[in-house]
Amino acid sequence: MAKTDTISAPKAKKKETPKKPEREFPKLNSKNAMDFFLEYEKTNKENKVRITTDFGDIDIEFYEITKFHRANFIFLAKQGYFDGTQFHRVVKNFIIQGGSTDDPKIGKRRRHIGKYLLPPDTKRGFRHHRGVISVPSSEIENAYKLASPYEFFIVQNPNGAYHLDGQYTAFGKVTKGMDVVDKINSVKTDNSEWPLKNVYIRKVVVINQSESL
């Protein structure tokens, strides 16, 4: 009787667990954010951005001396955080506030970047004139007016909003596009000041120093 060869079944290959891509930056929190941005601003000196909205472009120039807030905004813009967010609060003849949304994808972006607050920087002498960009307080009750790093507001009132001086950090100004700010400020809102028709921030791009706004 002929001897038959036995063929072993091929061993199943172990599934390799895909490696998570290395982070370009640490996950930010209340302990490391200050040091991170103080280092970040040393090599990211840009101080101009263009906000593209459904109503047109708004060009912003940040004050050099408010380093922490400028670096935070530039960092978030380079990460693409603001793209697809909304001007979610519009107060007639006062301000337009942006950087938030009810889209869960944006919440995922926030979780990826981290949870932290911005310290106030209100003693630089900058006032809340028309066209000034400033930061709102966090929803968390805090005695030190710590601010949400993901949101901002632009003063629309022709007479300014000087009652905010000393409480909120003014860290830049609109150099072009106040007509766009006025258009957004005129949209209809619900009782919570949210526009009835969403006003999207399509993208925020950083403008190099050599480029002109």
Helices and strands as residue ranges (DSSP letters): H 33-43, E 48-53, E 56-62, H 67-78, E 86-91, E 95-100, H 104-113, E 132-134, E 152-155, G 162-164, E 170-176, H 178-185, E 201-207
